[in-house]
Amino acid sequence: MGAKESVVSEKYPAKPITIIVPFAAGGGMDIIARSLEKSSIKHLGQPVIVVNMPGGSGTIGMNELAGSKLDGYTIGAVSSGLILQPLYGQTRYHYPTALDPLVKVVDTPVIVATLADKPWGNLSELVSYAKEHPGEIKFSHSGLGTMEHIVGETFAKETSLDIKQVPFKGSSESLAALLGGHVQLIFAASPAVLKEHIKNGTIKVLGVADEKRLTIPGFENIPTFKEQGINVAFSFWNGIAAPKGLPPAEKEKLAAGLKAMIDDPEFKKNMEEMGISVGYMGPEEFGAEWIKDNEELTKIVKETGIAELIAAQKK
């Protein structure tokens, strides 16, 4: 039986591989999957076919992935949402344990920005102003329980500020609220969304909530929150996962092929042009990050009241 299994593994992959994207076409996760797809034949020997399965804040696609056959022909694009969704209510699968990490592809640090004409030029000045004007500052983000919301609430808690969160459906609505003067700050998980407005001097960035500064062209000089004396550093991520229990040989081939696709110069160039920071990790290292993030996020969503807020919304 063992010999037969190894023969099957040697032939793998013998047909196209489906990659489930649990969100609509055109979003960040979809763009990353389609950029990887371009070099799949070269590095995996078979095409990768992107299938969008939006809905349920990503849970519809993740359920499909978690329940798919263990043959290596269905993988999925995942984000930190696989950890967050089970914290916000009952899900069909507990994604951190029902899925297997293959590769981390990119890091998605959250940045905080404001209109260029605001009187504060850094986070210290913003904190001083907000303390003198309690309740006056509002921040926009792309939806309740998203990474931007979490970082915004963590920032408020860490600095003991009375600032109000205003949720929107996606980053473009959140940005429109800032540009229209309805909020004073935006917490955004995609520097690319703000790029043009920063270039033309409408918006200024006050800080990046990561351990290190961004390497994306045009964003290299933004100080981290920690550099400004605020202990907030949480980088979210996008990666590729498989259903739990994939045969080791298939898992190894997938992980190696995906690494080569991430290392492909064209993929790296595409990501840089879009202001996305590549941050490769292999299965073991990525798995360790899932465990660490699960512990941190479980604590954060309770302490900031986000889990409670979402539970109340669902009633």
N, C-alpha and C positions, 0 to 999 in steps of 0.2 A: 504493500500500500504506500509505503514511504517513497519508493522509487517512482510510482505513478504520480504522486503529489509533486515531486521535484520536476518531473517532465512538464507537468501543467504549468508550474511556476516559471520554468525557463521560457515557455512560449508567451508568457504574460508580458505586456498586454497584446492580445490578439485581435482586439476590436476597439472602436472609439470609447473614450471614457467620458461619462456625464459629470459635469460639475454643477451642482445646484447652487444658485445664488438666491438667498431667501428674501430678496428685495427686488423692486422693479428695475427695469433696464435704465441705465443712465446715471445711477447713483455711484458713490465711491467704490463700494464693494463690487459692483458690476463692472466698472471700468478696470479695476485691478484684475478680475477674472478674465476679461476679454483681452487684456494686455498679455497675460500669461499664455492664453490660448494660441497667440500668434506663433510661438516657437515650440508648441507641444509636439508636433511631428518630429522636429529636429532632435528634441531631448527625451521624448518618451516613446517615439516610434509609432505613435497613434495620435489622431486628433483628439482634442478635448472639446466637448460640446457644452456650451453654457446654456443652462435652462433656468429661467427666472421663475421663482415661486413666491411672489410677495404675499403679505398678509400676516395678521396676528403679531405685529412687531418682530417678524422674523421666525416665529414659532412654526408656521406652516411648513416652510422649507426645511427647518431643522428637524421637525418630526419625520418628514420624508427621508431625510438623510439618516437619522438614527435608526429608522426601521428598514433600511434598504439591505439588499443581499450583501453577504460578506465575500464578494468575489473580486473586489478592487475596481469595479467598473462604475461605481457611484461614489463621488467625493463631494465635498461642499465648501463653499466660501463661508467663513465664520468670523465673528468679531467678539469683543468682550460681552456682547449681548447674550451669548450662550451662558455666561455666568450670571448676568443680571436677571434674565427672565424668570428663572426659578425662585429668585429672591422676592419677586413681585406678585407671586401667586402660583397656583397649581398649574403645572405644565405636564403634558403627556409623558415626557421623558425628563430625567434630570441630566441635562445636556453635558455638564462637565464630566460625568461618569459614563454617559451613553455614547459619547463620541471620543475619537482617538486623535490627538494632534499629529499632524504630518509636518507642516512647516508654518512658522510665522513669516508673513511676507512684509508687512509694513507696520511702523509705529504711527499712532495718530495722537500727537500731543494736543491738548486744548490750549488755545491762546485767548487772552482777554484784550479787547480793543474798545476804543471810544471814538467819538468824533474829534477831529483835529482841533476844533476850536474850544474844547473843554479846558478848564484851568489846570487840570492835573496832568503832569507829564510822566509820572511813574506811579507804581503801586503805593508807595509811602504817602505821596501827596493825595492820592485817591482816598486812602484809609483816613487820613487827617480830615479831609473834606467831609467824608461820609459820617464821621463821628460828630462833627460840628452840625451836620444837617441830617439827623436820624430820620429814616423812612423816606428820604427824598430820592435816593438812588434806586433805580430798577434795572435789572439785567434780563436780557432776552436769551433764549436758548432754543434748541430744535425739538423739544418735547419732554414731557415728564419722564424722569427716570433715565434719560439719555446721559452719555458721558459728560456733555456740556453742563447739564443740570447738576450732576454730581459734583463736578469741579467747582461750579459757582457756589453751591451750598457749603462745600468744604472750605472754600475761601472765606465765606461769611462767618462760618463757625470759628475758624482759626484766628480771624482778626476781630471777633466779637462785634461784627457790624450788623446794623439793622438795615439790610438791603432786601428788596423784594424780587422774587423770580417771576418772569412772565413767559409761559411756554408758548411755542408756536409749532406749526406742522412743517418741520424742515428748516434747513439753514437759510434758504432764500427769504422766507417770511421773517425769520429772526433778524436777518440783516436789514430788511426793509423797515422794520420797527426802529432800528438804531438810526438809519439814514433819515427817517421821518421824524426823529426827535421824540418818539414815544417812550423810549428807554434811554438810559445814559451809558450802558455797557452792553457788550455782547460777549458771551463765552462761545467760541466756535472751535469745532474739531477739524476744520479744514482751512489751513492758511490760504489755499487756492481761491476760496470763496471771496476773500477780502483783498486779494492781490491787486486788482485794478484800482480799487478805492484807495489803497495805501499808496500806490504809484502816483495817482493824481492828487494826493494830499487831502482827501476827504476824511480819512480814518488814520488813527495812529494806534499802534499795538503797545500795550503796557507791560505784558509779561507772558511767558510760556510756562505752563504747569508741567514741567518735565525735569529730570535730573540734570540734563545738559541742554545747551543752546541748540537751536535748529541749525541744520547744515544746508537748508533749502536756500537757493540764491534769492537775495533780497530780504531774508529773515535772519541772517546770521548774527545781527547785532542786538537782537531782542534778549534782554536779561531774563533769567528764570525767576520764578517766584522766590525760590530759596536764596538766590543772590540778593534779593530785595528784603530778606529777613522774614519771609512768610513760608512756613513749613508745609507747602503743598506741592507734591510731585507725583503725578499719576499719569503714566502713558498708556493709552488704550491701543488696541491692535486689531489688525485683520490678518487672517491666516487661512490655511486649508486643513480640513479634518476629514476623517473617514468614520463610518460606523464602527463601534467598539468590536474588537475580535477579528480584525482582518488577519489572514495568514501572514506570518512574519516575512516571507519572501516577497509577497505582493506589496506589503507595507514599505519594505526597504527599497524596492524598485520605484514606487511612487515618490517616496521622500527624496531619493537621489535625482529623479527626473525633475521634480518640482524645484529642487535647489538649483539645478542647471538652468531652468527657465527663469528663476529669479536673478541668477548671475548673468543672464544674457544681456549684453550691452544695450540692445534695443529696448528691453524692458526697463532697465535702469534709467535710460534717457527719457522714456515716456513718463515715468514716475516723477523725475526731476522737473520736467516741463509742467507737470500738473501740481507741483508743490507738495508732492507726497514723499515722505521719508522712508526709504527701504530699510528694514531692520530684520534680516533673516535670522531664524533660529531653527534648529533641527528638532525632531520629535521629543527627545528627552528634555532638552533645555526648555522647549515650548511647554511641555507638560508640567514642568516645575513652576513655570510662570502662571499657568492655570490655577495651580494649587495656592500659590501665594496671593494671586488676585482674588480668588474666591474668599480667602480669609479676610483680606482687606475690605473688599466690597460688602461682604456680609455685615461687617462692623459699621462701615460708612453709611450704608442706606438706612440702618437702624438709628444711628446717632444723629443723622441730619433730618430724620423724620420723613425721608423720601418714600420708604416702604409703606409707611402709614398713610401718606398722602395718596399713593397709587391705590392702596386697598380701599380707601374711602371713595375714590373715583369710580372704582369697579362696582360699588354697591348700587 
